[in-house]
Amino acid sequence: MIDDKCGTYAGYQAHGRRGERTCAACREAQRLYMKARRAKGGPQIAREYMLNKARERAVWRLKDMHREDFDLLVADEMRVELMLARRTE
């Protein structure tokens, strides 16, 4: 859905809240926002960013190394999510 927030960081967040695929303008706005945040935040934000990227890569590697276990964990977590979603209905 395109609205007046498209092309802004708020628009990027709105897409996410609505469960939509993010448009190119909002992805670019989010990229620039995060780049500025990392630059302004100094070493702590930069380290946090690096740590998150390293964790992300480690998860992918673990998934590849232990595919069956990973699939079981995802299925288990999906059951939990479905149970929690039913509670809020």
PDB file of N, CA, C and O in Angstrom:
ATOM      1  N   MET A   1       0.846  -1.184   0.000  1.00  0.00           N
ATOM      2  CA  MET A   1       0.000   0.000   0.000  1.00  0.00           C
ATOM      3  C   MET A   1       0.885   1.240   0.000  1.00  0.00           C
ATOM      4  O   MET A   1       1.808   1.343   0.808  1.00  0.00           O
ATOM      5  N   ILE A   2       0.618   2.158  -0.878  1.00  0.00           N
ATOM      6  CA  ILE A   2       1.396   3.392  -0.959  1.00  0.00           C
ATOM      7  C   ILE A   2       0.615   4.487  -0.231  1.00  0.00           C
ATOM      8  O   ILE A   2      -0.580   4.673  -0.459  1.00  0.00           O
ATOM      9  N   ASP A   3       1.305   5.193   0.632  1.00  0.00           N
ATOM     10  CA  ASP A   3       0.665   6.310   1.321  1.00  0.00           C
ATOM     11  C   ASP A   3       1.630   7.481   1.395  1.00  0.00           C
ATOM     12  O   ASP A   3       2.708   7.440   0.802  1.00  0.00           O
ATOM     13  N   ASP A   4       1.251   8.516   2.117  1.00  0.00           N
ATOM     14  CA  ASP A   4       2.080   9.728   2.160  1.00  0.00           C
ATOM     15  C   ASP A   4       3.395   9.535   2.911  1.00  0.00           C
ATOM     16  O   ASP A   4       4.272  10.396   2.840  1.00  0.00           O
ATOM     17  N   LYS A   5       3.549   8.421   3.631  1.00  0.00           N
ATOM     18  CA  LYS A   5       4.788   8.161   4.354  1.00  0.00           C
ATOM     19  C   LYS A   5       5.827   7.450   3.491  1.00  0.00           C
ATOM     20  O   LYS A   5       6.985   7.343   3.895  1.00  0.00           O
ATOM     21  N   CYS A   6       5.442   6.963   2.316  1.00  0.00           N
ATOM     22  CA  CYS A   6       6.379   6.221   1.479  1.00  0.00           C
ATOM     23  C   CYS A   6       7.598   7.083   1.159  1.00  0.00           C
ATOM     24  O   CYS A   6       7.497   8.279   0.883  1.00  0.00           O
ATOM     25  N   GLY A   7       8.741   6.428   1.207  1.00  0.00           N
ATOM     26  CA  GLY A   7       9.991   7.128   0.974  1.00  0.00           C
ATOM     27  C   GLY A   7      10.601   7.682   2.244  1.00  0.00           C
ATOM     28  O   GLY A   7      11.577   8.431   2.191  1.00  0.00           O
ATOM     29  N   THR A   8      10.024   7.314   3.408  1.00  0.00           N
ATOM     30  CA  THR A   8      10.547   7.765   4.694  1.00  0.00           C
ATOM     31  C   THR A   8      10.790   6.556   5.586  1.00  0.00           C
ATOM     32  O   THR A   8      10.319   5.454   5.304  1.00  0.00           O
ATOM     33  N   TYR A   9      11.533   6.779   6.668  1.00  0.00           N
ATOM     34  CA  TYR A   9      11.761   5.694   7.623  1.00  0.00           C
ATOM     35  C   TYR A   9      10.434   5.290   8.261  1.00  0.00           C
ATOM     36  O   TYR A   9      10.205   4.105   8.502  1.00  0.00           O
ATOM     37  N   ALA A  10       9.564   6.251   8.536  1.00  0.00           N
ATOM     38  CA  ALA A  10       8.240   5.931   9.092  1.00  0.00           C
ATOM     39  C   ALA A  10       7.445   5.062   8.116  1.00  0.00           C
ATOM     40  O   ALA A  10       6.714   4.164   8.532  1.00  0.00           O
ATOM     41  N   GLY A  11       7.591   5.328   6.835  1.00  0.00           N
ATOM     42  CA  GLY A  11       6.933   4.506   5.826  1.00  0.00           C
ATOM     43  C   GLY A  11       7.463   3.083   5.843  1.00  0.00           C
ATOM     44  O   GLY A  11       6.700   2.127   5.704  1.00  0.00           O
ATOM     45  N   TYR A  12       8.766   2.946   6.012  1.00  0.00           N
ATOM     46  CA  TYR A  12       9.384   1.624   6.105  1.00  0.00           C
ATOM     47  C   TYR A  12       8.784   0.855   7.278  1.00  0.00           C
ATOM     48  O   TYR A  12       8.432  -0.317   7.144  1.00  0.00           O
ATOM     49  N   GLN A  13       8.670   1.515   8.422  1.00  0.00           N
ATOM     50  CA  GLN A  13       8.103   0.872   9.604  1.00  0.00           C
ATOM     51  C   GLN A  13       6.628   0.522   9.396  1.00  0.00           C
ATOM     52  O   GLN A  13       6.171  -0.531   9.840  1.00  0.00           O
ATOM     53  N   ALA A  14       5.891   1.397   8.726  1.00  0.00           N
ATOM     54  CA  ALA A  14       4.470   1.151   8.478  1.00  0.00           C
ATOM     55  C   ALA A  14       4.271  -0.086   7.609  1.00  0.00           C
ATOM     56  O   ALA A  14       3.373  -0.889   7.861  1.00  0.00           O
ATOM     57  N   HIS A  15       5.109  -0.236   6.589  1.00  0.00           N
ATOM     58  CA  HIS A  15       5.025  -1.446   5.759  1.00  0.00           C
ATOM     59  C   HIS A  15       5.178  -2.689   6.642  1.00  0.00           C
ATOM     60  O   HIS A  15       4.420  -3.650   6.514  1.00  0.00           O
ATOM     61  N   GLY A  16       6.162  -2.656   7.530  1.00  0.00           N
ATOM     62  CA  GLY A  16       6.421  -3.796   8.408  1.00  0.00           C
ATOM     63  C   GLY A  16       5.257  -4.093   9.335  1.00  0.00           C
ATOM     64  O   GLY A  16       4.886  -5.251   9.524  1.00  0.00           O
ATOM     65  N   ARG A  17       4.681  -3.046   9.912  1.00  0.00           N
ATOM     66  CA  ARG A  17       3.535  -3.244  10.811  1.00  0.00           C
ATOM     67  C   ARG A  17       2.348  -3.865  10.083  1.00  0.00           C
ATOM     68  O   ARG A  17       1.587  -4.645  10.656  1.00  0.00           O
ATOM     69  N   ARG A  18       2.206  -3.504   8.813  1.00  0.00           N
ATOM     70  CA  ARG A  18       1.084  -4.028   8.028  1.00  0.00           C
ATOM     71  C   ARG A  18       1.417  -5.375   7.381  1.00  0.00           C
ATOM     72  O   ARG A  18       0.570  -5.969   6.714  1.00  0.00           O
ATOM     73  N   GLY A  19       2.640  -5.854   7.575  1.00  0.00           N
ATOM     74  CA  GLY A  19       3.040  -7.130   7.007  1.00  0.00           C
ATOM     75  C   GLY A  19       3.218  -7.102   5.501  1.00  0.00           C
ATOM     76  O   GLY A  19       3.082  -8.125   4.830  1.00  0.00           O
ATOM     77  N   GLU A  20       3.521  -5.929   4.976  1.00  0.00           N
ATOM     78  CA  GLU A  20       3.668  -5.752   3.532  1.00  0.00           C
ATOM     79  C   GLU A  20       5.129  -5.846   3.113  1.00  0.00           C
ATOM     80  O   GLU A  20       6.040  -5.686   3.926  1.00  0.00           O
ATOM     81  N   ARG A  21       5.326  -6.104   1.858  1.00  0.00           N
ATOM     82  CA  ARG A  21       6.663  -6.016   1.277  1.00  0.00           C
ATOM     83  C   ARG A  21       6.997  -4.520   1.171  1.00  0.00           C
ATOM     84  O   ARG A  21       6.169  -3.716   0.743  1.00  0.00           O
ATOM     85  N   THR A  22       8.199  -4.174   1.560  1.00  0.00           N
ATOM     86  CA  THR A  22       8.602  -2.774   1.580  1.00  0.00           C
ATOM     87  C   THR A  22       8.891  -2.273   0.169  1.00  0.00           C
ATOM     88  O   THR A  22       9.523  -2.973  -0.621  1.00  0.00           O
ATOM     89  N   CYS A  23       8.432  -1.069  -0.149  1.00  0.00           N
ATOM     90  CA  CYS A  23       8.700  -0.506  -1.467  1.00  0.00           C
ATOM     91  C   CYS A  23      10.158  -0.033  -1.537  1.00  0.00           C
ATOM     92  O   CYS A  23      10.811   0.141  -0.509  1.00  0.00           O
ATOM     93  N   ALA A  24      10.651   0.169  -2.744  1.00  0.00           N
ATOM     94  CA  ALA A  24      12.054   0.562  -2.952  1.00  0.00           C
ATOM     95  C   ALA A  24      12.370   1.894  -2.277  1.00  0.00           C
ATOM     96  O   ALA A  24      13.446   2.056  -1.702  1.00  0.00           O
ATOM     97  N   ALA A  25      11.451   2.838  -2.342  1.00  0.00           N
ATOM     98  CA  ALA A  25      11.695   4.162  -1.741  1.00  0.00           C
ATOM     99  C   ALA A  25      11.844   4.049  -0.226  1.00  0.00           C
ATOM    100  O   ALA A  25      12.696   4.713   0.364  1.00  0.00           O
ATOM    101  N   CYS A  26      11.028   3.221   0.399  1.00  0.00           N
ATOM    102  CA  CYS A  26      11.114   3.055   1.857  1.00  0.00           C
ATOM    103  C   CYS A  26      12.353   2.270   2.260  1.00  0.00           C
ATOM    104  O   CYS A  26      12.959   2.562   3.292  1.00  0.00           O
ATOM    105  N   ARG A  27      12.744   1.269   1.455  1.00  0.00           N
ATOM    106  CA  ARG A  27      13.984   0.541   1.741  1.00  0.00           C
ATOM    107  C   ARG A  27      15.181   1.475   1.690  1.00  0.00           C
ATOM    108  O   ARG A  27      16.082   1.391   2.525  1.00  0.00           O
ATOM    109  N   GLU A  28      15.186   2.365   0.705  1.00  0.00           N
ATOM    110  CA  GLU A  28      16.281   3.332   0.593  1.00  0.00           C
ATOM    111  C   GLU A  28      16.278   4.292   1.775  1.00  0.00           C
ATOM    112  O   GLU A  28      17.338   4.626   2.304  1.00  0.00           O
ATOM    113  N   ALA A  29      15.102   4.736   2.190  1.00  0.00           N
ATOM    114  CA  ALA A  29      14.993   5.639   3.341  1.00  0.00           C
ATOM    115  C   ALA A  29      15.497   4.942   4.605  1.00  0.00           C
ATOM    116  O   ALA A  29      16.185   5.559   5.419  1.00  0.00           O
ATOM    117  N   GLN A  30      15.162   3.673   4.773  1.00  0.00           N
ATOM    118  CA  GLN A  30      15.614   2.917   5.939  1.00  0.00           C
ATOM    119  C   GLN A  30      17.124   2.745   5.908  1.00  0.00           C
ATOM    120  O   GLN A  30      17.784   2.866   6.940  1.00  0.00           O
ATOM    121  N   ARG A  31      17.676   2.462   4.727  1.00  0.00           N
ATOM    122  CA  ARG A  31      19.126   2.299   4.581  1.00  0.00           C
ATOM    123  C   ARG A  31      19.861   3.582   4.980  1.00  0.00           C
ATOM    124  O   ARG A  31      20.854   3.543   5.706  1.00  0.00           O
ATOM    125  N   LEU A  32      19.358   4.706   4.496  1.00  0.00           N
ATOM    126  CA  LEU A  32      19.993   5.993   4.822  1.00  0.00           C
ATOM    127  C   LEU A  32      19.840   6.334   6.297  1.00  0.00           C
ATOM    128  O   LEU A  32      20.764   6.863   6.915  1.00  0.00           O
ATOM    129  N   TYR A  33      18.670   6.031   6.864  1.00  0.00           N
ATOM    130  CA  TYR A  33      18.441   6.282   8.293  1.00  0.00           C
ATOM    131  C   TYR A  33      19.434   5.477   9.135  1.00  0.00           C
ATOM    132  O   TYR A  33      20.061   6.015  10.048  1.00  0.00           O
ATOM    133  N   MET A  34      19.572   4.184   8.821  1.00  0.00           N
ATOM    134  CA  MET A  34      20.472   3.336   9.599  1.00  0.00           C
ATOM    135  C   MET A  34      21.928   3.751   9.410  1.00  0.00           C
ATOM    136  O   MET A  34      22.714   3.695  10.356  1.00  0.00           O
ATOM    137  N   LYS A  35      22.292   4.163   8.212  1.00  0.00           N
ATOM    138  CA  LYS A  35      23.657   4.623   7.959  1.00  0.00           C
ATOM    139  C   LYS A  35      23.957   5.860   8.816  1.00  0.00           C
ATOM    140  O   LYS A  35      25.023   5.956   9.424  1.00  0.00           O
ATOM    141  N   ALA A  36      23.015   6.797   8.858  1.00  0.00           N
ATOM    142  CA  ALA A  36      23.194   8.005   9.666  1.00  0.00           C
ATOM    143  C   ALA A  36      23.223   7.660  11.157  1.00  0.00           C
ATOM    144  O   ALA A  36      24.004   8.240  11.912  1.00  0.00           O
ATOM    145  N   ARG A  37      22.385   6.730  11.579  1.00  0.00           N
ATOM    146  CA  ARG A  37      22.337   6.335  12.989  1.00  0.00           C
ATOM    147  C   ARG A  37      23.660   5.714  13.415  1.00  0.00           C
ATOM    148  O   ARG A  37      24.186   6.012  14.488  1.00  0.00           O
ATOM    149  N   ARG A  38      24.191   4.842  12.552  1.00  0.00           N
ATOM    150  CA  ARG A  38      25.482   4.230  12.885  1.00  0.00           C
ATOM    151  C   ARG A  38      26.585   5.278  12.950  1.00  0.00           C
ATOM    152  O   ARG A  38      27.440   5.222  13.834  1.00  0.00           O
ATOM    153  N   ALA A  39      26.575   6.234  12.024  1.00  0.00           N
ATOM    154  CA  ALA A  39      27.607   7.278  11.995  1.00  0.00           C
ATOM    155  C   ALA A  39      27.497   8.184  13.225  1.00  0.00           C
ATOM    156  O   ALA A  39      28.507   8.563  13.817  1.00  0.00           O
ATOM    157  N   LYS A  40      26.267   8.525  13.602  1.00  0.00           N
ATOM    158  CA  LYS A  40      26.043   9.423  14.734  1.00  0.00           C
ATOM    159  C   LYS A  40      26.266   8.722  16.069  1.00  0.00           C
ATOM    160  O   LYS A  40      26.690   9.343  17.043  1.00  0.00           O
ATOM    161  N   GLY A  41      25.976   7.416  16.103  1.00  0.00           N
ATOM    162  CA  GLY A  41      26.039   6.662  17.350  1.00  0.00           C
ATOM    163  C   GLY A  41      27.433   6.334  17.815  1.00  0.00           C
ATOM    164  O   GLY A  41      27.624   5.906  18.953  1.00  0.00           O
ATOM    165  N   GLY A  42      28.394   6.524  16.969  1.00  0.00           N
ATOM    166  CA  GLY A  42      29.766   6.279  17.355  1.00  0.00           C
ATOM    167  C   GLY A  42      30.125   4.813  17.416  1.00  0.00           C
ATOM    168  O   GLY A  42      29.449   3.970  16.827  1.00  0.00           O
ATOM    169  N   PRO A  43      31.188   4.515  18.130  1.00  0.00           N
ATOM    170  CA  PRO A  43      31.731   3.155  18.152  1.00  0.00           C
ATOM    171  C   PRO A  43      30.766   2.101  18.691  1.00  0.00           C
ATOM    172  O   PRO A  43      30.768   0.963  18.222  1.00  0.00           O
ATOM    173  N   GLN A  44      29.943   2.471  19.673  1.00  0.00           N
ATOM    174  CA  GLN A  44      29.027   1.485  20.265  1.00  0.00           C
ATOM    175  C   GLN A  44      28.009   0.997  19.232  1.00  0.00           C
ATOM    176  O   GLN A  44      27.766  -0.205  19.126  1.00  0.00           O
ATOM    177  N   ILE A  45      27.417   1.913  18.475  1.00  0.00           N
ATOM    178  CA  ILE A  45      26.440   1.538  17.461  1.00  0.00           C
ATOM    179  C   ILE A  45      27.128   0.752  16.345  1.00  0.00           C
ATOM    180  O   ILE A  45      26.571  -0.226  15.846  1.00  0.00           O
ATOM    181  N   ALA A  46      28.317   1.164  15.953  1.00  0.00           N
ATOM    182  CA  ALA A  46      29.047   0.455  14.906  1.00  0.00           C
ATOM    183  C   ALA A  46      29.370  -0.969  15.351  1.00  0.00           C
ATOM    184  O   ALA A  46      29.253  -1.906  14.562  1.00  0.00           O
ATOM    185  N   ARG A  47      29.773  -1.135  16.607  1.00  0.00           N
ATOM    186  CA  ARG A  47      30.077  -2.465  17.132  1.00  0.00           C
ATOM    187  C   ARG A  47      28.817  -3.312  17.186  1.00  0.00           C
ATOM    188  O   ARG A  47      28.843  -4.492  16.836  1.00  0.00           O
ATOM    189  N   GLU A  48      27.719  -2.719  17.621  1.00  0.00           N
ATOM    190  CA  GLU A  48      26.428  -3.418  17.673  1.00  0.00           C
ATOM    191  C   GLU A  48      26.040  -3.919  16.269  1.00  0.00           C
ATOM    192  O   GLU A  48      25.587  -5.051  16.102  1.00  0.00           O
ATOM    193  N   TYR A  49      26.225  -3.064  15.288  1.00  0.00           N
ATOM    194  CA  TYR A  49      25.915  -3.418  13.905  1.00  0.00           C
ATOM    195  C   TYR A  49      26.771  -4.597  13.455  1.00  0.00           C
ATOM    196  O   TYR A  49      26.261  -5.555  12.873  1.00  0.00           O
ATOM    197  N   MET A  50      28.064  -4.524  13.724  1.00  0.00           N
ATOM    198  CA  MET A  50      28.971  -5.600  13.344  1.00  0.00           C
ATOM    199  C   MET A  50      28.600  -6.903  14.041  1.00  0.00           C
ATOM    200  O   MET A  50      28.615  -7.967  13.423  1.00  0.00           O
ATOM    201  N   LEU A  51      28.267  -6.819  15.325  1.00  0.00           N
ATOM    202  CA  LEU A  51      27.888  -8.003  16.094  1.00  0.00           C
ATOM    203  C   LEU A  51      26.611  -8.628  15.527  1.00  0.00           C
ATOM    204  O   LEU A  51      26.522  -9.850  15.411  1.00  0.00           O
ATOM    205  N   ASN A  52      25.635  -7.809  15.177  1.00  0.00           N
ATOM    206  CA  ASN A  52      24.397  -8.325  14.604  1.00  0.00           C
ATOM    207  C   ASN A  52      24.653  -9.007  13.258  1.00  0.00           C
ATOM    208  O   ASN A  52      24.074 -10.056  12.976  1.00  0.00           O
ATOM    209  N   LYS A  53      25.511  -8.421  12.435  1.00  0.00           N
ATOM    210  CA  LYS A  53      25.834  -9.037  11.151  1.00  0.00           C
ATOM    211  C   LYS A  53      26.557 -10.375  11.366  1.00  0.00           C
ATOM    212  O   LYS A  53      26.281 -11.350  10.668  1.00  0.00           O
ATOM    213  N   ALA A  54      27.473 -10.415  12.322  1.00  0.00           N
ATOM    214  CA  ALA A  54      28.198 -11.656  12.611  1.00  0.00           C
ATOM    215  C   ALA A  54      27.236 -12.729  13.121  1.00  0.00           C
ATOM    216  O   ALA A  54      27.335 -13.891  12.725  1.00  0.00           O
ATOM    217  N   ARG A  55      26.314 -12.346  13.990  1.00  0.00           N
ATOM    218  CA  ARG A  55      25.315 -13.303  14.493  1.00  0.00           C
ATOM    219  C   ARG A  55      24.441 -13.834  13.357  1.00  0.00           C
ATOM    220  O   ARG A  55      24.141 -15.026  13.294  1.00  0.00           O
ATOM    221  N   GLU A  56      24.045 -12.947  12.480  1.00  0.00           N
ATOM    222  CA  GLU A  56      23.212 -13.349  11.345  1.00  0.00           C
ATOM    223  C   GLU A  56      23.934 -14.389  10.481  1.00  0.00           C
ATOM    224  O   GLU A  56      23.346 -15.397  10.090  1.00  0.00           O
ATOM    225  N   ARG A  57      25.200 -14.134  10.193  1.00  0.00           N
ATOM    226  CA  ARG A  57      25.976 -15.094   9.405  1.00  0.00           C
ATOM    227  C   ARG A  57      26.145 -16.412  10.155  1.00  0.00           C
ATOM    228  O   ARG A  57      26.083 -17.482   9.549  1.00  0.00           O
ATOM    229  N   ALA A  58      26.358 -16.342  11.472  1.00  0.00           N
ATOM    230  CA  ALA A  58      26.526 -17.558  12.281  1.00  0.00           C
ATOM    231  C   ALA A  58      25.250 -18.397  12.271  1.00  0.00           C
ATOM    232  O   ALA A  58      25.319 -19.625  12.204  1.00  0.00           O
ATOM    233  N   VAL A  59      24.093 -17.752  12.336  1.00  0.00           N
ATOM    234  CA  VAL A  59      22.833 -18.491  12.294  1.00  0.00           C
ATOM    235  C   VAL A  59      22.702 -19.226  10.963  1.00  0.00           C
ATOM    236  O   VAL A  59      22.308 -20.392  10.928  1.00  0.00           O
ATOM    237  N   TRP A  60      23.032 -18.547   9.877  1.00  0.00           N
ATOM    238  CA  TRP A  60      22.963 -19.195   8.558  1.00  0.00           C
ATOM    239  C   TRP A  60      23.909 -20.389   8.485  1.00  0.00           C
ATOM    240  O   TRP A  60      23.549 -21.432   7.940  1.00  0.00           O
ATOM    241  N   ARG A  61      25.101 -20.244   9.024  1.00  0.00           N
ATOM    242  CA  ARG A  61      26.054 -21.349   9.011  1.00  0.00           C
ATOM    243  C   ARG A  61      25.570 -22.512   9.863  1.00  0.00           C
ATOM    244  O   ARG A  61      25.674 -23.669   9.456  1.00  0.00           O
ATOM    245  N   LEU A  62      25.034 -22.207  11.056  1.00  0.00           N
ATOM    246  CA  LEU A  62      24.498 -23.267  11.911  1.00  0.00           C
ATOM    247  C   LEU A  62      23.333 -23.976  11.230  1.00  0.00           C
ATOM    248  O   LEU A  62      23.207 -25.198  11.298  1.00  0.00           O
ATOM    249  N   LYS A  63      22.485 -23.187  10.573  1.00  0.00           N
ATOM    250  CA  LYS A  63      21.352 -23.773   9.860  1.00  0.00           C
ATOM    251  C   LYS A  63      21.845 -24.756   8.804  1.00  0.00           C
ATOM    252  O   LYS A  63      21.302 -25.852   8.667  1.00  0.00           O
ATOM    253  N   ASP A  64      22.863 -24.366   8.067  1.00  0.00           N
ATOM    254  CA  ASP A  64      23.406 -25.255   7.038  1.00  0.00           C
ATOM    255  C   ASP A  64      24.043 -26.510   7.637  1.00  0.00           C
ATOM    256  O   ASP A  64      23.954 -27.594   7.059  1.00  0.00           O
ATOM    257  N   MET A  65      24.676 -26.360   8.781  1.00  0.00           N
ATOM    258  CA  MET A  65      25.360 -27.480   9.415  1.00  0.00           C
ATOM    259  C   MET A  65      24.392 -28.444  10.098  1.00  0.00           C
ATOM    260  O   MET A  65      24.670 -29.639  10.200  1.00  0.00           O
ATOM    261  N   HIS A  66      23.261 -27.926  10.562  1.00  0.00           N
ATOM    262  CA  HIS A  66      22.313 -28.722  11.357  1.00  0.00           C
ATOM    263  C   HIS A  66      20.895 -28.517  10.834  1.00  0.00           C
ATOM    264  O   HIS A  66      20.000 -28.118  11.580  1.00  0.00           O
ATOM    265  N   ARG A  67      20.702 -28.787   9.573  1.00  0.00           N
ATOM    266  CA  ARG A  67      19.434 -28.483   8.895  1.00  0.00           C
ATOM    267  C   ARG A  67      18.225 -29.142   9.568  1.00  0.00           C
ATOM    268  O   ARG A  67      17.218 -28.470   9.792  1.00  0.00           O
ATOM    269  N   GLU A  68      18.298 -30.431   9.893  1.00  0.00           N
ATOM    270  CA  GLU A  68      17.161 -31.120  10.491  1.00  0.00           C
ATOM    271  C   GLU A  68      16.792 -30.517  11.847  1.00  0.00           C
ATOM    272  O   GLU A  68      15.616 -30.285  12.128  1.00  0.00           O
ATOM    273  N   ASP A  69      17.798 -30.264  12.684  1.00  0.00           N
ATOM    274  CA  ASP A  69      17.539 -29.657  13.995  1.00  0.00           C
ATOM    275  C   ASP A  69      16.937 -28.263  13.839  1.00  0.00           C
ATOM    276  O   ASP A  69      16.014 -27.890  14.563  1.00  0.00           O
ATOM    277  N   PHE A  70      17.468 -27.503  12.890  1.00  0.00           N
ATOM    278  CA  PHE A  70      16.957 -26.159  12.650  1.00  0.00           C
ATOM    279  C   PHE A  70      15.487 -26.211  12.236  1.00  0.00           C
ATOM    280  O   PHE A  70      14.670 -25.447  12.750  1.00  0.00           O
ATOM    281  N   ASP A  71      15.150 -27.108  11.311  1.00  0.00           N
ATOM    282  CA  ASP A  71      13.764 -27.230  10.863  1.00  0.00           C
ATOM    283  C   ASP A  71      12.834 -27.614  12.013  1.00  0.00           C
ATOM    284  O   ASP A  71      11.711 -27.116  12.096  1.00  0.00           O
ATOM    285  N   LEU A  72      13.295 -28.499  12.899  1.00  0.00           N
ATOM    286  CA  LEU A  72      12.493 -28.877  14.071  1.00  0.00           C
ATOM    287  C   LEU A  72      12.280 -27.686  15.002  1.00  0.00           C
ATOM    288  O   LEU A  72      11.185 -27.488  15.529  1.00  0.00           O
ATOM    289  N   LEU A  73      13.334 -26.895  15.201  1.00  0.00           N
ATOM    290  CA  LEU A  73      13.211 -25.702  16.051  1.00  0.00           C
ATOM    291  C   LEU A  73      12.229 -24.698  15.458  1.00  0.00           C
ATOM    292  O   LEU A  73      11.407 -24.133  16.180  1.00  0.00           O
ATOM    293  N   VAL A  74      12.307 -24.475  14.158  1.00  0.00           N
ATOM    294  CA  VAL A  74      11.385 -23.540  13.503  1.00  0.00           C
ATOM    295  C   VAL A  74       9.955 -24.041  13.641  1.00  0.00           C
ATOM    296  O   VAL A  74       9.056 -23.258  13.949  1.00  0.00           O
ATOM    297  N   ALA A  75       9.727 -25.339  13.417  1.00  0.00           N
ATOM    298  CA  ALA A  75       8.380 -25.897  13.548  1.00  0.00           C
ATOM    299  C   ALA A  75       7.865 -25.739  14.975  1.00  0.00           C
ATOM    300  O   ALA A  75       6.696 -25.415  15.182  1.00  0.00           O
ATOM    301  N   ASP A  76       8.726 -25.964  15.950  1.00  0.00           N
ATOM    302  CA  ASP A  76       8.338 -25.805  17.356  1.00  0.00           C
ATOM    303  C   ASP A  76       7.977 -24.356  17.661  1.00  0.00           C
ATOM    304  O   ASP A  76       6.975 -24.089  18.325  1.00  0.00           O
ATOM    305  N   GLU A  77       8.793 -23.419  17.176  1.00  0.00           N
ATOM    306  CA  GLU A  77       8.512 -22.004  17.410  1.00  0.00           C
ATOM    307  C   GLU A  77       7.238 -21.558  16.697  1.00  0.00           C
ATOM    308  O   GLU A  77       6.519 -20.697  17.205  1.00  0.00           O
ATOM    309  N   MET A  78       6.950 -22.125  15.537  1.00  0.00           N
ATOM    310  CA  MET A  78       5.700 -21.798  14.838  1.00  0.00           C
ATOM    311  C   MET A  78       4.492 -22.265  15.653  1.00  0.00           C
ATOM    312  O   MET A  78       3.478 -21.570  15.715  1.00  0.00           O
ATOM    313  N   ARG A  79       4.599 -23.442  16.278  1.00  0.00           N
ATOM    314  CA  ARG A  79       3.505 -23.913  17.149  1.00  0.00           C
ATOM    315  C   ARG A  79       3.269 -22.924  18.288  1.00  0.00           C
ATOM    316  O   ARG A  79       2.125 -22.620  18.627  1.00  0.00           O
ATOM    317  N   VAL A  80       4.346 -22.430  18.870  1.00  0.00           N
ATOM    318  CA  VAL A  80       4.232 -21.449  19.954  1.00  0.00           C
ATOM    319  C   VAL A  80       3.556 -20.177  19.436  1.00  0.00           C
ATOM    320  O   VAL A  80       2.650 -19.645  20.078  1.00  0.00           O
ATOM    321  N   GLU A  81       4.001 -19.692  18.270  1.00  0.00           N
ATOM    322  CA  GLU A  81       3.407 -18.473  17.697  1.00  0.00           C
ATOM    323  C   GLU A  81       1.913 -18.652  17.438  1.00  0.00           C
ATOM    324  O   GLU A  81       1.116 -17.762  17.737  1.00  0.00           O
ATOM    325  N   LEU A  82       1.537 -19.800  16.885  1.00  0.00           N
ATOM    326  CA  LEU A  82       0.119 -20.060  16.612  1.00  0.00           C
ATOM    327  C   LEU A  82      -0.686 -20.108  17.907  1.00  0.00           C
ATOM    328  O   LEU A  82      -1.807 -19.602  17.967  1.00  0.00           O
ATOM    329  N   MET A  83      -0.112 -20.717  18.936  1.00  0.00           N
ATOM    330  CA  MET A  83      -0.788 -20.788  20.227  1.00  0.00           C
ATOM    331  C   MET A  83      -0.972 -19.374  20.808  1.00  0.00           C
ATOM    332  O   MET A  83      -2.042 -19.045  21.320  1.00  0.00           O
ATOM    333  N   LEU A  84       0.058 -18.560  20.725  1.00  0.00           N
ATOM    334  CA  LEU A  84      -0.030 -17.188  21.239  1.00  0.00           C
ATOM    335  C   LEU A  84      -1.033 -16.360  20.426  1.00  0.00           C
ATOM    336  O   LEU A  84      -1.761 -15.538  20.982  1.00  0.00           O
ATOM    337  N   ALA A  85      -1.064 -16.579  19.121  1.00  0.00           N
ATOM    338  CA  ALA A  85      -2.005 -15.840  18.271  1.00  0.00           C
ATOM    339  C   ALA A  85      -3.447 -16.202  18.619  1.00  0.00           C
ATOM    340  O   ALA A  85      -4.325 -15.340  18.606  1.00  0.00           O
ATOM    341  N   ARG A  86      -3.690 -17.468  18.928  1.00  0.00           N
ATOM    342  CA  ARG A  86      -5.044 -17.883  19.304  1.00  0.00           C
ATOM    343  C   ARG A  86      -5.477 -17.257  20.619  1.00  0.00           C
ATOM    344  O   ARG A  86      -6.657 -16.967  20.813  1.00  0.00           O
ATOM    345  N   ARG A  87      -4.530 -17.049  21.520  1.00  0.00           N
ATOM    346  CA  ARG A  87      -4.854 -16.424  22.820  1.00  0.00           C
ATOM    347  C   ARG A  87      -5.313 -14.979  22.675  1.00  0.00           C
ATOM    348  O   ARG A  87      -6.129 -14.501  23.462  1.00  0.00           O
ATOM    349  N   THR A  88      -4.788 -14.283  21.666  1.00  0.00           N
ATOM    350  CA  THR A  88      -5.128 -12.868  21.491  1.00  0.00           C
ATOM    351  C   THR A  88      -6.382 -12.660  20.676  1.00  0.00           C
ATOM    352  O   THR A  88      -6.851 -11.529  20.544  1.00  0.00           O
ATOM    353  N   GLU A  89      -6.943 -13.735  20.119  1.00  0.00           N
ATOM    354  CA  GLU A  89      -8.164 -13.574  19.312  1.00  0.00           C
ATOM    355  C   GLU A  89      -9.369 -13.357  20.176  1.00  0.00           C
ATOM    356  O   GLU A  89     -10.477 -13.203  19.662  1.00  0.00           O
TER     357      GLU A  89
END
